[in-house]
Amino acid sequence: MQELYAYKINSPIGKLLLIASDSVLKKINFEVDQSVDDPDIIQRQNSIVLQTERQLKEYFQGKRKVFSVPLSAVGTDFQKKTWSKLMEIPYGQTISYQELAIQMGAAGKARAVGSANGRNPIPVIIPCHRVIAKDGTLGGYGGGLAVKEFLLKLESRNN
């Protein structure tokens, strides 16, 4: 079994738990105050965790617009296709769930795109916060709407 490394960091959007293997970032969890219960997760840093922490810090400082951390997000084929498409949304821009579905060749599947968006295991880096409702409202966000609004304003200021 592959060793996993977990490390908690502080950020402007709260505590984040970074989970990585030796070669890829696998997950970012929001607002982590509890301990990590999984016995397969080693509570320490590795090069991927350190790279992720550095790049997130640069992002929050407005110095990074594109991440280069190697990723491995586990999900269905449709979820992976959605997350891949999210990576194409330019920094500081937004798109509606419906527009994203159309770009994916899945017109009429805006709700499925929204569901896949909500299951994004690597938020911020896979920029699901850039997807909003068709009427211009924020829609939902796993980290909460205040966090989504913060991220969009951060990118708008630094674009």
N, C-alpha and C positions, 0 to 999 in steps of 0.2 A: 504494500500500500504506500502511496506517495505521501511524504511528510508535508504537512501544512503548517504555515507560520502565521501567527496572528499578532497584530500590534495595534494598540489604541493610540490615536493622535487627537490633539485638540485642533479645532479649526474655527473659523468665523461662523460656521453653521452648526457647531456643537461637536461632541466627541464622535469620532469615526473609528470603526474597527476595520482594519485592512487585513484581508486573508489572502495568502499567496502560497504557491508551491515554490520549488527551487527555480522555476523558469517562467511562471506567469502569475499575474494578478487574477484571482478568482472571484473576489467579492469585496464590496464595501458596504458595511452596515452603518446606519445612522444612530445617533444618540445612544451610545453604548456606555452604560454604567455598571452593568452586571459582569460577572466573570465569564470567561469562555469555558463552557462545560464539556465540550467535545474533547475526549482524551487523545484524539488523533491530531489535535492542533497544538503545536508547540508555541508557548507564549514568549516569542522573541522575534527579533528582526532578522531579515536576510536581505540580499541585494535587491530583490524585487520590491520588498516593503520599503526599503530606504529610498529607492528610485521613485516609488509612488508618493511617499511622503514629501520628497523634495519637489516633485512636479505639482502636487496639489498646493503646496505652499506658494510656488511661483504663480499658479493660477489665481489663488486668492489675492495675491499682490498685484494682479493685473499684468504680470510679465509673461504669462504662458497662455496661448490660445489653442494649441494642439498638444495632445499628450502622445508620448511615444512608449509608454509602458506596455510590455507584451500582455495580452489579455486572453482569458479563456472563460467565456461565459457559458454555463450549462443551461440548456433549455431545448424546447422543441424546434423543429426546422423553421416554423413560422416565426417563433420568438427570435431566433438567431438572425433570420432575414430582416426582421424589424430592427433589431439592435444594430445590425450592419448599416441599415439605411439611416439610423439616427446619427451614426458617425459621419455622415455626409452633410449634415446640417451645419452651415458655417457658424462660427463663433459670432455671438451677438445677434443672430437671426432666429426667428421662430417660424413654425409651420403648424398647420392644424392637423389633427388626427386624420381628418378626411383627406387632406392634401397628401399626407404621408401614405395613406392607403392607396391612393391613386398612383403615386410614384412607384409603389411596390407592385403595381399591376393587380391590386386587390380592391378595386373600387367597390364600395358598398360594405367594406369590412372595417370601417373606422372603429367600431367597438372592439373588434379583435385586435386591432393595432393598439388601442388604448389599454387593453388587457395585457398585451405583450410588453408594452411600455411600463406598466405597473409592476411587472415581474423582472425588470432590469436588475440584475445582480451587481452591476458596477456603475451606480449613479455618479453623476458629475463627469466622469471620464467618458462613459457612454451617455451622451447628453440628452437624456429623456426630458430634462427640464425645459428644453427648447420646443416642446410640443404643447400646443395650447388648443383650446376649444375653437370651433369654427366661428363663434360669435366674438372671439377676442378675449374671452375670460381665460383664467389660468387653467381651468380643469383641475385635475388631481395631481398629487405628488407624494411619493412614499416618505419623503422627509418632512412633509407638511407644506402647506401653501406659502407660509412665511419664508421657508428655505428656498422654494422655487422662485418666489419674487426676488429674494436676495440675489440668487444666481443670475437671473435675467437682468437685474439692475447693474450688477457687477460687470457683466459682459457688455451691456449697453454703454456704460461709462468708459470702458477701455477699448471699444471697437474703433 
